[in-house]
Amino acid sequence: MFNKYTLTLLSFLLLTNLLISCAAPKELEYRDFKNLVVEKIGFSATSLKMDLIYYNPNNFGLELNRTDLDVYINNNYLGRTEQVYQVSIPKREEFAIPIKIDVDMKNLLKNGLATFLTNEVMVKITGTIRVGKLSVFKTITVNYEGKQQFTAF
């Protein structure tokens, strides 16, 4: 039915396709944050929810199942993130990661309250995220720093 040449060619194409599809994912690109909501206010801690907007430059979709990020505003520690739920990441599209940040109010009041009275802030996000496909996940280091338009009032 198939001659030796056809089987060799099909095997080569299948192997090439497999190797290309298993390429390491490119780094996700941070774009913006949206939908900032104060969930709980307290003297020692406050909880914020927001959506981090990223772009996936890869030719394939991914699953994000964990974030472990520290957020800084104008080099003042804001808090640590907690991912709200698993996120499906579409290929070559922007997507939102809903996160919750537990803000250390003592540190914020001591160092950074004036930060929120300006129109532009320096946002720094460091840590790791865990992404993958088909139950094969990889931890990726996140190190973003950039200016962000911000209006608190």
NUFIMI-379290 format. One line per 3 residues: their letters; for each residue x, y, z of N, C-alpha, C, CB. Coordinates in pm, whole numbers, plus 50000, padded with zeros to 5 digits. Last residue first. Glycine has a CB too. Example, Ala and Ser with C-alpha at 12.3 -4.5 7.8 and 13.67 -1.06 7.14 Angstrom:
# residues 2
sa> 51285,49775,50708,51367,49894,50714,51290,50003,50787,51408,49940,50572 ~ 51319,49431,50780,51230,49550,50780,51320,49670,50780,51131,49553,50905
# end
This chain:
# residues 153
fat> 49127,55851,54205,49004,55924,54237,48943,55984,54113,49031,56032,54340 ~ 49342,55719,54100,49275,55658,54215,49141,55724,54243,49363,55667,54338 ~ 49468,55646,53799,49388,55748,53865,49311,55682,53977,49292,55819,53765
fqq> 49750,55587,53601,49671,55545,53716,49597,55664,53774,49761,55479,53824 ~ 49954,55442,53356,49863,55551,53390,49772,55503,53501,49781,55599,53266 ~ 50273,55312,53421,50131,55281,53404,50051,55405,53441,50088,55158,53491
kge> 50594,55198,53321,50506,55306,53369,50363,55275,53332,50549,55443,53310 ~ 50739,54881,53425,50697,54981,53328,50605,55084,53389,50628,54915,53211 ~ 50869,54562,53445,50873,54694,53504,50836,54795,53396,51013,54726,53567
ynv> 50865,54214,53516,50816,54326,53436,50831,54456,53515,50668,54305,53396 ~ 50938,53911,53521,51011,54028,53570,50974,54145,53481,51166,54003,53571 ~ 50872,53578,53583,50814,53705,53540,50895,53817,53603,50662,53715,53580
tit> 50964,53255,53479,50996,53371,53560,50934,53496,53499,51149,53388,53574 ~ 50759,52970,53464,50824,53078,53390,50845,53196,53484,50738,53120,53265 ~ 50732,52625,53484,50735,52749,53561,50817,52852,53485,50793,52725,53703
kfv> 50520,52418,53294,50654,52473,53312,50641,52603,53391,50725,52497,53175 ~ 50340,52110,53249,50349,52249,53290,50494,52290,53315,50265,52274,53415 ~ 50133,51905,53092,50277,51927,53100,50296,52076,53127,50352,51880,52968
slk> 49860,51878,53046,49914,51833,53175,50066,51838,53185,49869,51695,53202 ~ 49826,52019,52799,49808,51874,52809,49878,51816,52933,49862,51806,52683 ~ 50045,52278,52876,49948,52225,52782,49944,52074,52800,49983,52264,52634
gvr> 50122,52563,53084,50146,52437,53016,50035,52400,52923,50166,52329,53116 ~ 50263,52766,53347,50182,52747,53227,50215,52613,53163,50205,52861,53126 ~ 50295,52949,53628,50305,52810,53582,50208,52792,53467,50274,52708,53698
itg> 50506,53225,53710,50376,53172,53672,50398,53030,53621,50306,53262,53563 ~ 50683,53416,53959,50672,53308,53862,50526,53279,53830,50740,53181,53916 ~ 50821,53746,54000,50779,53617,54053,50776,53511,53945,50642,53628,54118
tik> 50719,54089,53986,50823,53986,53984,50766,53857,54042,50949,54031,54062 ~ 50639,54395,53857,50581,54265,53890,50692,54161,53877,50459,54230,53797 ~ 50600,54734,53902,50699,54627,53891,50632,54499,53939,50829,54658,53975
vmv> 50509,55044,53777,50461,54914,53822,50572,54812,53800,50330,54872,53747 ~ 50511,55372,53851,50599,55268,53800,50553,55136,53862,50750,55298,53834 ~ 50234,55583,53759,50311,55508,53857,50402,55409,53784,50218,55434,53956
ent> 50068,55887,53716,50148,55782,53654,50231,55714,53761,50238,55838,53541 ~ 49934,56071,53866,49864,56016,53749,49939,55901,53684,49842,56125,53647 ~ 49933,56049,54232,49990,56087,54103,49912,56022,53989,50139,56049,54095
lft> 49842,55943,54462,49794,56078,54431,49850,56128,54298,49832,56174,54543 ~ 49964,55708,54522,49831,55700,54461,49770,55836,54431,49739,55623,54551 ~ 50199,55784,54651,50205,55722,54519,50071,55728,54449,50251,55579,54530
alg> 50143,55852,54908,50154,55961,54811,50160,55909,54668,50279,56045,54839 ~ 50165,55600,55031,50034,55661,55015,50036,55773,54912,49984,55714,55148 ~ 50402,55447,55081,50354,55473,54947,50221,55539,54929,50350,55353,54879
nkl> 50504,55396,55343,50593,55429,55232,50527,55484,55107,50668,55311,55195 ~ 50300,55359,55536,50431,55410,55577,50510,55465,55458,50511,55301,55646 ~ 50089,55250,55396,50070,55377,55465,50203,55442,55502,49985,55356,55591
lnk> 50215,55011,55306,50159,55108,55212,50143,55245,55277,50023,55059,55160 ~ 50282,54879,55543,50387,54919,55450,50337,55026,55354,50440,54798,55372 ~ 50023,54840,55644,50125,54909,55724,50236,54962,55634,50184,54814,55831
mdv> 49891,54691,55446,49852,54831,55470,49956,54907,55552,49718,54836,55540 ~ 49963,54484,55208,50016,54510,55341,49995,54658,55371,50169,54470,55352 ~ 49709,54337,55018,49795,54454,55037,49834,54467,55184,49724,54582,54989
dik> 49671,54073,54826,49656,54106,54967,49758,54215,54998,49677,53979,55059 ~ 49512,54057,54522,49633,54103,54590,49597,54134,54735,49695,54228,54519 ~ 49404,53831,54281,49370,53897,54407,49502,53933,54474,49280,53804,54500
ipi> 49335,53825,53927,49416,53800,54046,49360,53875,54166,49563,53842,54021 ~ 49269,53702,53612,49209,53762,53731,49292,53725,53854,49062,53714,53748 ~ 49418,53775,53326,49443,53689,53440,49379,53756,53561,49598,53663,53462
afe> 49304,53792,52991,49306,53850,53125,49334,53742,53229,49173,53921,53156 ~ 49467,53829,52672,49382,53756,52766,49398,53819,52903,49418,53604,52769 ~ 49525,53868,52322,49530,53920,52458,49434,53838,52544,49493,54071,52462
erk> 49666,53609,52111,49560,53701,52153,49591,53756,52291,49422,53631,52153 ~ 49805,53374,52017,49819,53506,51953,49706,53603,51985,49827,53488,51804 ~ 49581,53136,52159,49702,53164,52082,49692,53303,52018,49725,53056,51975
pis> 49442,53185,52492,49430,53162,52348,49560,53196,52275,49314,53245,52290 ~ 49455,53025,52791,49523,53131,52717,49512,53102,52568,49673,53144,52761 ~ 49246,52974,53061,49282,52926,52928,49339,53044,52849,49159,52863,52854
vqy> 49321,52967,53403,49290,53050,53288,49334,52979,53160,49358,53188,53299 ~ 49196,52889,53728,49274,52850,53611,49226,52927,53489,49264,52699,53586 ~ 49147,53172,53956,49115,53040,53902,49199,53013,53777,48965,53029,53869
vqe> 49294,53373,54100,49156,53343,54135,49115,53205,54082,49064,53450,54080 ~ 49613,53381,54246,49533,53361,54125,49394,53315,54164,49600,53259,54031 ~ 49736,53631,54438,49677,53498,54446,49588,53485,54323,49595,53477,54581
trg> 50027,53831,54502,49906,53793,54429,49862,53652,54461,49928,53808,54280 ~ 50129,54055,54757,50149,53929,54687,50017,53889,54622,50199,53817,54783 ~ 50200,54413,54751,50149,54288,54805,50179,54170,54715,50001,54297,54827
lyn> 50357,54648,54729,50212,54657,54741,50155,54529,54802,50147,54684,54605 ~ 50655,54804,54806,50587,54674,54802,50438,54692,54825,50647,54578,54906 ~ 50763,55058,54600,50705,55028,54731,50626,54898,54718,50614,55145,54783
nni> 50841,55130,54345,50937,55058,54429,50891,55038,54573,51067,55130,54430 ~ 50596,55215,54235,50704,55312,54263,50803,55256,54365,50645,55445,54314 ~ 50464,54925,54352,50424,55051,54290,50528,55155,54333,50277,55093,54332
yvd> 50490,54575,54303,50548,54697,54358,50494,54817,54281,50704,54692,54353 ~ 50393,54247,54372,50361,54370,54299,50419,54488,54376,50208,54385,54279 ~ 50487,53913,54314,50493,54027,54405,50473,54153,54321,50630,54032,54483
ldt> 50326,53602,54235,50383,53730,54196,50382,53831,54311,50307,53786,54078 ~ 50248,53333,54119,50317,53358,54245,50395,53488,54224,50412,53237,54287 ~ 49986,53148,53976,50069,53269,53975,50127,53286,54115,49987,53395,53932
rnl> 49884,52863,53790,49931,52920,53916,50008,53050,53891,50020,52820,53991 ~ 49791,52777,53544,49728,52719,53663,49783,52773,53795,49745,52571,53661 ~ 49707,52837,53221,49777,52897,53334,49713,52844,53460,49772,53054,53329
elg> 49752,52675,52918,49672,52682,53040,49761,52743,53149,49618,52539,53083 ~ 49763,52792,52576,49822,52737,52697,49719,52739,52809,49949,52816,52738 ~ 49773,52766,52214,49713,52807,52341,49781,52737,52457,49564,52777,52341
fnn> 50023,52861,51978,49941,52760,52044,49887,52817,52175,50021,52629,52070 ~ 50209,53032,51889,50118,52976,51789,50025,52871,51848,50197,52916,51674 ~ 50258,53310,52119,50279,53173,52071,50174,53131,51969,50278,53076,52188
pny> 50220,53549,52245,50277,53553,52111,50295,53415,52048,50409,53624,52115 ~ 49964,53662,52433,50032,53536,52408,50087,53537,52265,49936,53414,52429 ~ 49950,53935,52652,49941,53890,52514,50021,53762,52501,49992,54000,52413
yil> 49751,54034,52941,49873,53984,52877,49843,53950,52732,49929,53861,52952 ~ 49625,54213,53204,49608,54186,53061,49744,54150,53003,49545,54309,52987 ~ 49495,54129,53511,49618,54162,53442,49600,54121,53296,49742,54090,53507
dmk> 49228,54250,53691,49264,54166,53578,49395,54216,53520,49151,54164,53471 ~ 49186,54246,54049,49206,54312,53921,49236,54208,53815,49321,54415,53929 ~ 49112,54314,54387,49099,54224,54273,49120,54306,54147,48960,54151,54271
lst> 49257,54347,54710,49221,54407,54582,49204,54296,54480,49327,54509,54535 ~ 49226,54367,55056,49227,54279,54939,49179,54356,54816,49140,54154,54963 ~ 49436,54474,55320,49326,54505,55229,49339,54413,55109,49327,54656,55185
asf> 49539,54470,55662,49543,54415,55526,49418,54456,55449,49556,54261,55529 ~ 49514,54633,55885,49638,54559,55865,49651,54503,55724,49648,54447,55966 ~ 49266,54758,55851,49381,54836,55897,49513,54764,55873,49366,54868,56044
gik> 49084,54683,55543,49119,54663,55683,49240,54745,55720,49144,54515,55710 ~ 48849,54599,55298,48935,54703,55354,48958,54674,55502,48872,54845,55335 ~ 48806,54402,55013,48797,54407,55158,48895,54513,55208,48828,54268,55223
evv> 48811,54472,54740,48721,54367,54788,48698,54376,54938,48776,54231,54752 ~ 48829,54713,54508,48866,54689,54647,48764,54591,54704,48870,54823,54731 ~ 48922,54651,54175,48812,54656,54272,48870,54631,54411,48700,54552,54237
lnk> 49006,54718,53848,49056,54724,53985,48939,54745,54080,49161,54837,54002 ~ 48989,54667,53564,48887,54621,53659,48936,54614,53803,48836,54486,53617 ~ 49326,54603,53444,49191,54658,53434,49106,54606,53549,49126,54622,53297
fdr> 49655,54661,53322,49566,54603,53423,49433,54676,53415,49628,54613,53566 ~ 49859,54554,53039,49782,54651,53116,49718,54582,53236,49673,54719,53027 ~ 50055,54375,52920,50001,54490,52848,49940,54595,52941,49896,54444,52750
yel> 50323,54143,52911,50232,54222,52993,50186,54344,52914,50300,54266,53127 ~ 50356,53859,52718,50385,54003,52723,50279,54075,52805,50392,54061,52581 ~ 50517,53546,52781,50394,53623,52770,50426,53770,52792,50288,53573,52873
ekp> 50779,53399,52596,50737,53472,52715,50610,53551,52688,50849,53565,52763 ~ 50706,53099,52415,50765,53233,52424,50707,53301,52547,50737,53317,52296 ~ 50751,52754,52509,50666,52870,52486,50744,53001,52499,50549,52870,52584
aac> 50952,52528,52323,50931,52602,52448,50846,52725,52421,51067,52642,52512 ~ 50786,52298,52104,50883,52405,52129,50849,52477,52259,50886,52505,52012 ~ 50621,52102,52019,50671,52090,52156,50775,52197,52189,50730,51952,52179
sil> 50573,52149,51753,50463,52173,51847,50508,52165,51992,50351,52074,51822 ~ 50818,52069,51644,50777,52210,51636,50669,52239,51739,50727,52244,51494 ~ 50814,51791,51694,50919,51874,51751,50882,52022,51751,51049,51854,51675
lnt> 50586,51715,51543,50591,51690,51687,50696,51779,51754,50621,51543,51714 ~ 50668,51781,51284,50550,51846,51342,50550,51831,51494,50421,51787,51283 ~ 50883,51601,51259,50905,51746,51250,50790,51822,51314,50923,51789,51104
lll> 50745,51355,51275,50846,51388,51374,50874,51539,51376,50975,51311,51346 ~ 50584,51376,51044,50523,51359,51175,50620,51398,51286,50476,51214,51194 ~ 50780,51392,50844,50685,51502,50863,50619,51495,51000,50577,51499,50753
fsl> 50906,51139,50878,50982,51263,50893,50889,51382,50919,51066,51289,50768 ~ 50692,50967,50819,50756,50962,50951,50834,51091,50978,50850,50841,50961 ~ 50646,51036,50551,50541,51058,50651,50599,51057,50792,50433,50950,50638
ltl> 50894,50952,50440,50852,51092,50431,50745,51124,50535,50800,51122,50290 ~ 50883,50676,50493,50993,50758,50547,50955,50905,50548,51121,50737,50465 ~ 50655,50604,50344,50657,50585,50489,50767,50669,50556,50677,50437,50523
tyk> 50747,50667,50085,50631,50736,50140,50627,50724,50292,50501,50681,50079 ~ 50961,50483,50056,50986,50627,50046,50872,50706,50110,51003,50669,49899 ~ 50833,50233,50067,50930,50269,50170,50956,50421,50172,51061,50194,50147
nfm> 50482,50267,49985,50618,50221,49961,50711,50277,50068,50665,50264,49819 ~ 50177,50142,50101,50273,50252,50102,50410,50196,50069,50273,50327,50239 ~ 50083,49882,50000,50000,50000,50000,50089,50126,50000,49905,49999,50122
# end
